[in-house]
Amino acid sequence: MTTSQDLFTKDHKHIWHPYTQSKILPTEYLVKEAKGEYLFVENSQGKELKIIDGISSWWVNIHGHSNHYIQNKIIEQLQKHQQVIFAGGISHETAIQLIDKLLPMLPKADITCNAADTTILDKAFFSDNGSTSVEVALKMAVQYFHNNGQTQKNKFIAFKDSYHGDTVGTMSVADRSVFNQAFRSMMFEVDLVDSPAGLSKESLARVTIPENISREAFKEISEDYILRQIEKLLRYAPDQYAGVIIEPLVQGSAGMKFHRAQFLQKLRKLCKNNNLLLIADEVFTGFGRTGADFACKNATIVPDIICLSKALTGGFLPMGLTITSQEIYSAFHDDSRLKTFFHGHSYTGNSLACAAALASIELYQKENRLEDVRFINSKMKQYLIDSKLESLEHIEEVRVMGAIAAIEFDIADTGYLSELGPYLYQEFLKRQILLRPLGNVLYFLPPYTMTLAALDYTLQSIVEVSSNLKIRVKA
Ligand SMILES: Cc1ncc(COP(=O)(O)O)c(C=O)c1O
């Protein structure tokens, strides 16, 4: 019989874990079971523990672990077919039902234009994860213009602090950071403008900001400055850009940095007026995380292309979707095979993942997950905002939106590699809570079904640890 110790030894020897420096942090926990918000683990000393999953297992799990409804739907599908080719005239019912269920949920209202000009998102392309859903969007945008004879429209505008995945294309349209430092030579050029969450130091030095203006007025000035940066790029090269890509409302990996809906609305308008496709990467924000089904719905805009993954299958199986309009699709739908979209993965439209996604959306609607998100949001505000945590000297900002809470610490050592991250990670594990800070930003991202007891315990622990932080504060 294989003992746990054997498993640890084999893991240390043969398995390479993502985003993990195993020399510093070798595998210490084996998950035996996961139920609701809990991971039941055995640690390397042989001790059994029950750990709260405070980050929804990398932002994917929204209904809690081992949800019976989704389990049963996967089992039903398992008995019919598991993976079948999805190309060359072959499709299957579960994929069709999924898209039929999902399309009515997508953003439909666009405050920036009249109904006749509003994009209708109704053509879906399947892939395997968040990165591929974005990679597909980029290729779709470029080939759309290519098929229409505008081959020079192949560049993208993106935002500082953005993250869109780990493939070469998605790294290219993200900010330059430690994540992609080693791969710069492989990446294509993009034009990066300032983050809508805040201007860079250089830009701040260039804009005139009147004294005593409100926070909102300051944000408006900053947003307009970014839009002018984009307009300037367009003046230099009016016909070269295929589109703009953004993580709407929240730049997740950068440390849960929020921006205003108004910015998205102005950006939507700018893209329309300049024949640029707006790509909304809702891999993280999709399915209720910001308090609405999608961040674009929250901002009352409809992008030209939307990318979905993570919570799409309720955290059960990997899948990505890239959804666009018939208008974009019509550039590919042609008598010429040359105009085919030349992209596809072996597991496209995976039957089991489709069954999980369909079941997850059914559950999301039937059990009113947005109501759960509202409840979590009120609890987060009660513990983190009402307690005036932000007034502490070492806390820069406390942010809450939907079922996302973030605390940014004002310490000397910032950025993803800040030593505060590993320190807090261990502090919370001691309390049997899994939180995985992004550098000097601690965030809490629970499954929407987290029980009141676990919510209270985690939020209380966050307040305690954050208030009593023993790490050196900025001089
Ligand atoms: C906004 C966004 N886009 C894309 C991705 C990549 O998704 P995946 O890790 O499934 O490739 C992520 C992952 O965190 C993300 O947050």
The ligand as a MOL file (V3000), in Angstrom:
LIG
                    3D

  0  0  0     0  0            999 V3000
M  V30 BEGIN CTAB
M  V30 COUNTS 16 16 0 0 0
M  V30 BEGIN ATOM
M  V30 1 C -8.2510 37.8290 -16.2970 0
M  V30 2 C -7.6060 36.5050 -16.5740 0
M  V30 3 N -7.4560 36.0870 -17.8360 0
M  V30 4 C -6.9130 34.9040 -18.1330 0
M  V30 5 C -6.4320 34.0820 -17.1400 0
M  V30 6 C -5.7850 32.7600 -17.4890 0
M  V30 7 O -6.6150 31.7200 -17.1670 0
M  V30 8 P -6.0260 30.2280 -17.0340 0
M  V30 9 O -5.1980 30.2230 -15.8080 0
M  V30 10 O -7.2290 29.3660 -16.9370 0
M  V30 11 O -5.2300 29.9790 -18.2690 0
M  V30 12 C -6.5450 34.4750 -15.8130 0
M  V30 13 C -6.0230 33.6260 -14.7300 0
M  V30 14 O -5.8970 34.0050 -13.6090 0
M  V30 15 C -7.1400 35.7230 -15.5130 0
M  V30 16 O -7.2630 36.1610 -14.2580 0
M  V30 END ATOM
M  V30 BEGIN BOND
M  V30 1 1 1 2
M  V30 2 1 2 3
M  V30 3 2 2 15
M  V30 4 2 3 4
M  V30 5 1 4 5
M  V30 6 1 5 6
M  V30 7 2 5 12
M  V30 8 1 6 7
M  V30 9 1 7 8
M  V30 10 2 8 9
M  V30 11 1 8 10
M  V30 12 1 8 11
M  V30 13 1 12 13
M  V30 14 1 12 15
M  V30 15 2 13 14
M  V30 16 1 15 16
M  V30 END BOND
M  V30 END CTAB
M  END
